[in-house]
């Protein structure tokens, strides 16, 4: 009877068959077991050079790993700005910021010239600039004001008298009083070249009509200013003695070659007489 030749599908090992003679199948089993023994021996030899499925390695067992780690930073490393190659914070102080200049970031103060666009929120403005008294407009550098726009000016003006008021500016002549209007000029009657006199009262103001005046051409008494007219201008009497409102004596300048020097006289708000030279050479 023919032998039934059954085999395993993977390794083609010989298999026994019930219809075969026992003598034949014993030989087949011997051959199959020998083949299995050879394969198992090869597997065992191969496994001897393998690592366990679950195993570990030291850093030194992995080629190049230590060198790669040496080129890395620590996970917990910290940094400062000055550690950056393009930052130099030497000399930095409070309230400064970093400014880029010359290829580096350096400490600097905020300058208005750096602000080239945008607007400032009110919260960022100093307190005095957020005052409710400020508006969104401003006056030009060259501007004017009405009297009402200057604090206290109207009250100060109200306390003053007008130059046109009678008695405030008066030219006292023998026999009458002539008022000098604001900004106007006056040519009083010289009465044949007689001198005029302005008298100062004890309060330093001009008197409208003093009770008595010295004779024409006489020396001035205390508080009396002697003046004459020449060509429509007040002229100090030559070599006469003059006194200021506070009683301090003042010698008028000398005239060259006997000529008369012209002066204008002004009563200031404080009651003082101001002598101003206006010309030479009038006889």
trRosetta pair geometry for C-beta under 8 A, 3 or more apart (Angstrom, degrees):
i j d omega theta_ij theta_ji phi_ij phi_ji
1 19 7.6 -118 148 154 139 94
1 21 7.2 140 61 -37 109 98
3 17 7.6 133 -177 44 68 128
3 20 5.3 42 -140 -123 75 113
3 21 7.7 -72 -97 24 88 85
3 24 5.1 -149 -107 172 121 150
3 28 7.9 166 -177 -57 134 132
4 17 3.9 -111 76 121 118 173
4 19 5.6 70 -9 66 132 109
4 20 5.6 -123 33 -55 85 99
5 14 7.6 -67 -159 -133 72 88
6 14 7.6 95 82 -168 61 52
6 15 3.9 -62 106 70 104 113
6 16 7.5 -17 57 76 119 18
6 17 5.2 135 2 -68 119 107
7 12 4.9 -1 169 -155 131 57
7 13 6.4 156 -161 72 73 34
7 14 6.1 -40 -105 -100 77 37
7 15 6.0 -174 -95 2 20 96
8 11 5.5 12 87 53 125 77
8 12 6.2 -112 64 -56 74 9
8 13 4.3 27 11 40 120 88
8 15 6.5 127 -47 -51 68 111
9 12 7.9 -6 -173 -69 10 53
11 35 7.1 155 147 139 118 122
11 36 7.9 98 114 -91 154 69
11 39 6.7 -28 -143 -72 147 163
13 32 4.4 79 -180 -145 98 98
13 35 5.7 -173 -111 81 87 133
13 36 6.4 30 -111 -58 140 94
14 28 4.1 -137 146 -175 134 91
14 29 7.1 -124 97 -70 108 30
14 31 5.3 47 17 83 141 111
14 32 4.3 -125 54 -61 81 103
14 35 7.9 122 8 14 86 137
15 28 7.3 -27 70 145 16 129
15 32 7.1 92 -69 -89 39 154
16 20 6.6 -133 -166 49 69 128
16 25 3.9 57 -130 -159 98 123
16 28 6.1 150 -84 83 62 126
16 29 6.0 0 -56 -61 107 103
17 20 4.5 90 69 -12 91 108
17 25 6.7 -155 36 -93 57 116
20 24 4.8 -109 172 79 112 122
20 25 4.8 127 94 -52 127 99
20 28 7.6 17 127 2 166 144
21 24 4.5 89 63 4 88 103
21 25 7.1 -169 88 -5 45 85
22 25 5.8 -58 -144 41 35 107
22 26 6.3 41 157 -28 68 101
23 26 6.1 -49 -151 25 27 111
23 27 7.1 24 153 -13 58 104
24 27 6.1 -61 -163 35 34 109
24 28 6.5 32 145 -19 68 108
25 28 5.1 -53 -146 38 40 116
25 29 6.1 43 153 -23 71 102
26 29 5.8 -52 -148 35 31 111
26 30 6.5 36 152 -22 63 102
27 30 5.7 -49 -150 31 33 114
27 31 6.7 31 152 -17 63 105
28 31 5.8 -57 -154 36 32 111
28 32 6.3 31 150 -20 67 107
29 32 5.5 -53 -143 37 34 111
29 33 6.1 31 159 -17 68 105
30 33 6.1 -56 -145 38 27 107
30 34 6.4 30 154 -21 62 108
31 34 5.8 -55 -151 34 29 113
31 35 6.6 28 153 -18 64 105
32 35 5.8 -57 -153 35 32 110
32 36 6.4 31 151 -18 67 106
33 36 5.5 -51 -145 37 35 112
33 37 6.2 41 153 -25 66 104
34 37 5.7 -52 -149 32 30 114
34 38 6.6 32 152 -20 62 103
35 38 5.8 -53 -153 32 33 112
35 39 6.5 29 152 -16 65 106
36 39 5.8 -59 -150 39 33 109
36 40 6.2 30 155 -19 69 107
37 40 5.9 -55 -143 37 29 108
37 41 6.3 31 156 -21 63 107
38 41 5.9 -57 -152 34 28 112
38 42 6.6 27 152 -18 63 106
39 42 5.7 -56 -152 35 33 111
39 43 6.4 34 151 -21 66 104
40 43 5.5 -51 -149 34 35 113
40 44 6.3 34 154 -19 67 105
41 44 5.9 -54 -148 36 30 110
41 45 6.4 31 153 -19 63 106
42 45 5.7 -55 -150 36 31 112
42 46 6.3 31 152 -20 64 107
43 46 5.7 -59 -151 37 31 111
43 47 6.3 28 154 -19 67 107
44 47 5.8 -53 -143 36 32 110
44 48 6.7 44 154 -33 62 99
45 48 5.9 -45 -158 16 32 117
46 49 6.7 -70 -170 37 38 99
46 50 7.1 33 143 -25 69 114
47 50 5.3 -61 -150 29 46 118
51 55 4.9 -109 166 36 113 161
52 55 4.5 128 62 -55 90 112
57 61 4.2 -127 -171 78 102 132
57 62 5.8 98 127 -47 138 95
58 61 4.9 102 56 -5 73 103
58 62 7.9 -155 94 -3 45 83
59 62 6.3 -67 -161 36 38 102
59 65 5.3 -140 -164 102 77 125
59 66 5.4 98 148 -72 114 87
59 69 7.2 -37 -152 0 135 150
60 66 6.6 19 -90 -41 58 129
62 65 4.0 44 95 -19 112 135
64 67 5.5 -61 -159 44 56 113
64 68 5.9 57 147 -25 82 105
65 68 5.7 -58 -150 36 33 111
65 69 6.3 30 155 -18 67 107
66 69 5.8 -56 -148 37 32 110
66 70 6.4 37 153 -26 65 104
67 70 5.6 -50 -149 29 32 115
67 71 7.0 25 155 -14 61 105
68 71 6.2 -64 -160 35 33 107
68 72 7.1 29 147 -22 64 109
69 72 5.7 -61 -155 29 41 113
73 77 4.6 -56 163 -1 115 157
74 77 4.5 127 64 -48 86 92
79 83 5.2 -125 -163 60 85 142
79 84 7.7 66 170 -51 123 82
80 83 4.9 109 60 -11 72 103
81 84 6.1 -45 -172 13 48 111
81 87 4.9 -109 162 148 85 155
81 89 5.7 77 95 -34 115 138
81 98 7.6 -134 -173 -77 148 139
81 105 7.7 -91 176 98 115 131
82 87 6.1 -126 -105 109 32 105
82 88 7.2 57 -131 -131 80 31
82 89 4.9 -96 -76 31 96 108
82 90 7.8 98 -123 -50 123 64
83 87 7.9 13 52 63 36 118
84 87 4.2 58 70 15 107 115
84 105 7.9 18 89 40 128 124
86 103 6.8 -104 -143 153 105 71
86 104 5.4 -158 -174 -120 67 61
86 105 6.1 75 128 4 83 90
87 98 7.2 -38 -133 -135 102 135
87 104 6.8 154 -98 -170 20 85
87 105 4.6 -21 -110 63 74 109
88 104 5.3 14 8 167 107 137
88 105 7.2 159 26 77 60 57
88 106 5.5 -10 71 -100 93 81
89 92 4.4 -23 -180 -26 88 134
89 98 7.8 -58 -93 -96 94 99
89 106 7.6 171 -92 -144 40 45
89 107 5.7 78 -143 -40 66 108
91 107 6.5 -152 91 50 78 131
92 96 5.7 -148 -158 69 80 138
92 107 3.8 168 -106 -66 83 155
93 96 5.5 91 63 -15 66 123
93 107 7.1 127 20 156 61 147
95 109 7.4 24 120 -121 92 83
96 107 4.4 43 138 -174 142 101
96 108 6.1 144 -164 64 101 21
96 109 5.9 -68 -113 -77 81 54
97 107 7.4 142 74 -147 20 61
97 108 6.5 -40 68 66 67 73
97 109 8.0 93 24 -130 79 18
97 110 6.3 47 19 -61 123 91
98 105 4.4 10 -177 179 119 109
98 106 7.0 135 -150 63 68 21
98 107 6.6 -50 -97 -93 53 46
98 108 7.4 75 -157 22 16 88
99 105 7.1 151 70 -153 28 61
99 106 6.0 -36 63 66 80 74
99 107 7.5 53 17 167 87 11
99 108 3.8 -5 1 21 131 139
99 114 7.9 -101 -119 -110 120 147
100 104 7.4 176 -147 92 58 27
100 105 5.6 -34 -91 -94 65 68
101 104 6.8 -30 71 64 58 71
101 106 5.8 -54 45 27 105 117
101 108 7.7 92 -9 -50 131 141
102 106 7.9 25 46 -14 104 129
108 111 7.8 -57 156 -12 111 100
110 114 6.5 -109 -160 46 65 135
111 114 5.1 103 67 -10 79 100
112 115 5.9 -52 -164 26 49 110
115 118 7.2 -98 -167 59 94 98
120 124 4.9 -122 -173 80 96 119
120 125 5.9 109 128 -65 128 86
121 124 5.0 88 63 4 79 104
121 125 7.7 -139 99 -17 45 85
122 125 5.6 -50 -158 17 42 117
122 130 5.8 97 -175 -114 95 113
125 129 4.4 -107 168 87 116 121
125 130 5.2 138 90 -54 117 95
126 129 5.0 85 62 10 80 104
126 130 7.4 -161 95 -5 41 90
127 130 5.8 -67 -151 40 35 106
127 131 7.7 68 149 -56 62 75
128 131 6.0 -7 -168 -33 43 112
129 134 6.9 -26 -165 13 46 170
130 134 7.8 -136 -167 39 8 128
131 134 5.0 97 72 -7 88 99
139 143 4.7 -88 177 11 111 166
140 143 5.2 135 62 -54 80 105
145 149 3.9 -134 -169 87 102 126
145 150 5.4 111 119 -49 140 91
146 149 4.7 99 55 -2 72 105
146 150 7.9 -152 93 -4 44 83
147 150 6.3 -66 -161 33 38 103
147 153 5.3 -140 -164 104 75 125
147 154 5.4 98 148 -72 111 87
147 157 7.1 -33 -155 0 134 150
148 154 6.5 21 -92 -42 56 131
150 153 3.9 44 94 -18 113 135
150 154 8.0 143 72 -22 85 72
152 155 5.5 -61 -157 44 55 112
152 156 5.9 57 148 -25 81 106
153 156 5.7 -58 -150 37 32 111
153 157 6.3 30 155 -17 67 106
154 157 5.7 -55 -148 38 32 110
154 158 6.2 36 153 -23 66 105
155 158 5.6 -51 -145 33 32 114
155 159 6.7 32 154 -21 62 105
156 159 5.9 -57 -155 32 32 111
156 160 7.1 26 149 -19 62 106
157 160 5.8 -61 -157 32 39 110
160 269 7.5 -53 -120 -127 115 116
161 165 5.1 -71 171 25 112 147
161 168 5.2 -165 110 -93 134 147
162 165 4.9 117 67 -26 84 95
162 168 7.4 160 83 29 48 159
162 182 6.1 -67 173 -55 91 132
163 168 6.5 -136 -133 100 36 130
163 169 5.7 19 -165 -7 77 134
163 180 7.2 -54 165 105 96 90
163 181 7.2 83 116 168 90 33
163 182 3.8 115 72 -96 107 82
163 183 7.4 111 85 -17 139 61
164 179 7.6 65 -169 153 49 120
164 181 4.8 20 -118 -148 88 69
164 182 4.3 -60 -46 -13 91 97
165 168 4.7 66 75 -5 96 123
166 170 7.3 54 -172 -82 60 107
166 177 7.9 85 -168 124 99 127
166 179 4.7 -72 -113 -93 71 142
166 208 7.6 47 153 -121 82 127
167 170 5.8 -6 -122 -42 26 128
167 177 8.0 13 -86 167 59 148
167 179 7.5 -27 -18 -106 39 106
167 208 4.4 -39 -125 -79 83 121
168 206 7.6 86 171 54 30 111
169 179 6.8 92 83 -163 76 64
169 180 4.1 -70 123 55 121 107
169 206 7.1 68 -121 47 35 151
169 267 7.0 -172 -105 35 84 128
170 177 5.2 -22 -166 -166 121 106
170 178 7.0 138 -161 69 66 44
170 179 5.9 -37 -103 -100 73 57
170 180 7.2 -156 -86 4 22 86
170 198 8.0 146 86 -126 71 91
170 206 5.9 178 43 128 87 128
170 207 7.9 -80 65 104 129 35
170 208 5.0 78 14 -125 172 60
170 209 7.9 -78 142 -48 152 63
171 177 7.4 144 72 -162 50 54
171 178 4.6 -20 60 64 102 100
171 180 6.5 90 -22 -44 98 101
171 186 6.3 -159 5 93 145 142
171 188 5.5 -141 119 -46 142 144
171 196 6.2 -28 -174 -166 96 144
171 198 7.3 -63 -126 -82 50 96
172 177 5.8 -21 -107 -108 64 78
172 196 7.1 135 74 -172 56 90
172 197 6.1 -47 84 81 105 72
172 198 6.3 133 26 -106 102 48
172 199 6.5 -22 39 8 156 94
172 206 8.0 -173 -20 175 113 106
172 207 7.2 10 -52 91 151 79
172 208 7.1 136 -84 165 110 31
172 209 6.1 161 -128 -103 116 50
172 210 6.8 61 178 11 166 88
172 213 7.2 178 128 -78 123 142
173 176 5.7 -5 67 64 96 75
173 177 7.5 173 27 -91 74 27
173 178 6.6 34 -1 -3 115 107
173 188 5.5 -176 -58 172 143 142
173 189 6.9 109 170 61 163 83
173 191 7.3 149 179 -11 117 128
173 196 5.8 -52 -96 -118 76 94
174 191 6.5 -46 53 11 116 173
174 194 6.6 -31 7 123 129 154
174 213 7.3 -131 -89 65 75 141
174 216 7.7 -52 -42 -57 134 108
177 208 5.6 6 -123 179 153 83
177 209 5.6 -85 -59 -67 123 99
178 186 5.7 150 143 177 128 149
178 188 5.3 -160 13 -96 159 110
180 184 6.6 -173 -174 73 64 89
180 186 5.5 -112 -103 -7 78 129
181 184 3.8 36 67 20 100 131
185 232 7.7 31 167 174 128 114
187 232 5.5 -45 -107 -124 104 92
188 196 6.8 87 71 -85 146 136
188 229 7.0 -154 59 -63 92 154
190 193 5.4 24 151 -73 120 28
190 194 6.4 156 166 37 62 65
190 229 5.5 -125 -103 65 104 131
191 194 4.5 -19 83 19 106 121
193 228 7.9 14 -180 -164 69 116
194 216 4.5 -85 -154 -114 92 151
195 216 4.7 153 30 -149 93 83
195 217 5.9 159 -8 -53 131 53
195 226 6.1 1 169 -171 143 92
195 227 6.9 152 -168 87 93 34
195 228 4.6 -66 -116 -90 79 83
195 237 6.2 -5 -115 -72 138 122
196 227 5.6 -25 74 81 91 86
196 228 6.7 146 22 -112 75 30
196 229 6.4 64 -6 -33 116 97
196 234 7.5 -80 58 -122 127 95
197 210 8.0 -66 112 32 119 132
197 213 5.1 156 59 -156 150 124
197 214 7.0 142 -92 45 156 81
197 224 6.2 -19 -165 -169 116 103
197 225 7.2 146 -160 77 64 55
197 226 6.0 -30 -108 -110 84 59
197 227 7.3 149 -103 32 33 72
198 206 5.7 -51 -173 -130 104 110
198 224 7.9 154 82 -160 48 57
198 225 5.0 -13 66 64 94 107
198 227 6.7 18 4 16 99 119
198 265 7.3 -176 16 126 153 153
198 273 7.9 137 95 -102 136 134
199 206 7.0 106 72 -157 53 62
199 207 4.4 -29 88 38 106 117
199 210 4.1 29 37 -42 167 140
199 213 6.9 -121 -54 -102 124 91
199 223 6.9 38 -166 134 72 93
199 224 5.6 -27 -113 -112 72 76
199 225 7.7 -172 -90 26 25 74
200 204 6.2 -15 -174 -144 112 33
200 205 7.2 146 -152 74 68 22
200 206 6.5 -53 -100 -95 55 46
200 207 7.2 162 -130 -11 7 90
200 223 4.7 -129 69 -170 95 81
200 224 7.3 -154 22 -82 81 29
200 225 6.8 69 -22 -12 105 102
200 245 5.5 -147 -169 -113 151 77
200 271 7.6 104 -152 175 113 97
200 273 7.4 -101 -71 -36 132 116
201 204 7.1 -45 73 22 72 18
201 205 5.3 -9 40 63 112 74
201 206 7.4 70 -3 147 90 6
201 207 5.0 118 -53 -64 96 96
201 223 7.6 58 -108 -176 5 130
202 223 7.7 -31 -81 -121 48 149
203 271 6.7 -129 133 -116 66 154
204 245 4.0 54 -134 -174 94 134
204 246 7.7 7 -99 -61 116 59
204 270 7.2 -45 139 143 150 59
204 271 2.7 67 131 151 117 144
204 272 7.0 -27 -170 -59 121 48
205 267 7.7 70 -141 -174 54 139
205 271 5.5 -76 -64 -120 54 105
206 267 6.0 -80 -30 -86 113 158
207 210 4.6 77 103 -65 145 83
210 213 5.9 111 76 -67 117 82
213 224 7.8 138 -143 -136 73 132
214 218 4.3 -116 156 68 121 130
214 219 7.6 -90 167 67 163 43
214 220 7.4 -166 29 -116 150 37
214 221 6.3 155 -46 -13 131 106
214 224 6.6 93 3 156 117 167
214 226 7.7 -49 64 -88 125 115
215 218 4.8 88 63 -25 78 122
217 237 6.9 162 -128 -141 52 143
218 226 7.7 -152 75 -102 57 145
219 226 7.7 -125 -168 -17 25 153
219 240 6.3 175 -130 -144 58 83
219 241 6.0 33 -168 24 98 105
220 224 4.6 -163 -162 91 86 94
220 225 6.5 17 -136 -114 144 20
220 226 4.4 -136 -72 -14 104 108
220 240 5.7 86 -13 167 103 110
220 241 5.2 -139 49 78 101 77
220 242 6.3 57 41 -96 161 42
220 243 6.7 -163 124 3 129 96
221 224 4.7 58 54 15 75 125
222 243 6.0 13 -142 12 51 175
222 247 6.5 8 -160 -128 107 89
223 243 6.4 -50 -52 88 24 134
223 245 7.9 49 -126 -134 73 46
223 247 7.5 -25 -63 -92 75 74
224 243 7.4 61 48 38 45 113
225 242 5.9 40 -130 -144 79 92
225 243 7.1 -129 -78 52 74 67
225 265 7.3 134 143 -142 147 150
225 273 6.0 129 -80 -88 158 173
226 236 7.4 83 93 -155 74 67
226 237 4.9 -31 123 10 114 128
226 240 5.0 -90 70 159 129 158
226 242 7.3 -125 37 -92 76 79
227 234 4.7 -5 172 -169 135 104
227 235 6.7 137 -171 65 79 36
227 236 6.0 -55 -114 -98 71 47
227 237 7.0 -148 -115 -22 20 81
227 265 6.5 -84 -85 -24 156 147
228 234 7.4 131 71 -161 34 55
228 235 4.9 -38 74 70 86 92
228 236 7.4 58 22 163 84 6
228 237 5.5 100 -19 -75 112 75
229 232 7.0 8 -173 -107 102 13
229 233 7.1 147 -152 72 63 30
229 234 6.5 -44 -97 -101 59 45
229 235 6.7 120 -134 16 9 94
230 233 6.2 -34 69 62 68 79
230 235 4.3 20 14 -18 115 145
230 260 5.8 47 43 114 176 155
230 262 6.9 -128 75 -97 112 95
230 282 5.6 138 136 129 125 128
231 262 7.5 -54 58 -97 120 134
231 282 5.6 -87 -4 -154 139 148
233 262 5.0 31 108 -156 143 119
233 263 7.9 152 153 60 111 32
233 264 6.8 -75 -160 -82 104 75
233 278 6.6 -135 -160 76 149 138
233 279 7.7 92 64 37 171 120
234 262 7.9 112 77 -162 48 75
234 263 6.5 -58 98 84 90 72
234 264 6.4 101 47 -125 106 41
234 265 5.3 -57 93 3 156 106
235 260 5.4 11 -165 171 140 124
235 261 7.5 146 -148 81 91 43
235 262 5.7 -61 -98 -113 88 59
235 263 6.8 116 -124 30 39 77
235 282 7.6 -120 -96 88 138 122
236 240 6.5 -146 169 48 89 110
236 242 6.7 -51 -141 -59 127 136
236 252 4.7 170 108 -87 165 172
236 261 7.5 -8 41 75 101 88
236 263 5.8 24 -19 29 101 131
236 275 7.7 15 -53 -138 131 127
237 240 3.9 54 83 -19 104 137
238 255 6.6 -64 -120 13 106 130
238 260 6.9 -97 -65 -107 107 80
240 252 7.6 30 61 15 74 124
241 249 6.6 -41 -170 -147 102 106
241 251 7.5 -43 -124 -99 61 67
242 249 7.5 119 79 -161 50 60
242 250 5.0 -46 89 73 100 91
242 251 7.4 149 36 -103 92 21
242 252 5.9 72 4 -39 135 97
242 275 7.8 65 137 -65 160 144
243 247 6.1 -15 -176 -141 120 34
243 248 7.0 149 -157 72 72 34
243 249 5.8 -44 -102 -102 76 52
243 250 6.8 148 -111 19 23 84
244 247 7.0 -44 72 26 73 18
244 248 4.9 -1 39 55 116 86
244 250 5.9 79 -37 -19 93 123
244 272 6.0 -3 -169 -147 105 91
244 273 6.2 -153 -131 42 64 91
245 270 7.9 179 59 122 153 82
245 271 4.9 137 -154 128 167 94
245 272 5.0 -120 15 -103 123 54
245 273 6.4 143 -37 -5 91 81
246 272 7.5 -14 -15 -102 93 99
250 275 7.5 174 134 3 147 143
252 261 7.6 180 156 71 114 124
252 263 7.3 -105 -144 -29 124 154
252 275 7.0 -134 -113 -174 93 159
253 261 6.3 -45 83 76 103 169
253 277 7.3 -3 28 -83 141 126
255 258 6.5 31 103 -174 111 10
255 259 5.0 -142 168 74 116 59
255 260 6.0 -38 -121 -109 159 18
255 261 4.7 -155 -97 -22 95 97
255 280 7.6 161 -142 -143 84 91
256 259 6.0 -2 72 33 66 107
256 280 7.2 28 30 -168 109 130
259 280 6.5 71 111 178 134 80
259 281 5.5 -24 180 -116 153 30
259 282 6.9 114 -180 54 100 32
259 283 6.1 -78 -132 -87 74 60
260 282 5.3 -55 72 87 102 77
260 283 6.1 110 9 -150 102 17
261 277 6.6 -40 169 -134 112 99
261 279 7.6 174 -162 92 56 49
261 280 5.6 -21 -116 -110 77 72
262 277 7.3 101 84 -162 61 57
262 278 4.9 -68 112 69 106 90
262 279 4.3 11 46 58 126 89
262 280 7.3 -138 18 -69 84 27
262 282 5.9 48 -47 27 111 130
263 275 5.2 -14 -175 -167 138 87
263 276 6.2 139 -162 69 77 42
263 277 5.8 -45 -102 -97 78 43
263 278 6.3 138 -124 9 23 90
264 276 4.9 -20 57 65 90 103
264 278 5.2 67 -20 -34 98 134
265 273 5.9 -21 -164 -166 100 103
265 274 7.2 145 -158 71 47 54
265 275 6.4 -15 -104 -101 71 60
265 276 7.9 -174 -78 23 26 80
266 273 7.3 139 71 -158 43 53
266 274 4.5 -21 63 56 97 106
266 276 6.9 29 0 -4 113 118
267 271 7.0 -17 -171 -140 95 32
267 272 7.5 157 -152 77 53 33
267 273 6.2 -30 -96 -98 62 62
267 274 7.8 -172 -79 13 14 83
268 271 7.0 -44 74 25 75 20
268 272 4.9 -1 38 56 116 83
268 273 7.9 -156 3 -80 84 15
268 274 5.9 81 -41 -26 105 114
277 280 8.0 8 -177 -54 112 83
279 282 6.6 53 115 -14 115 112
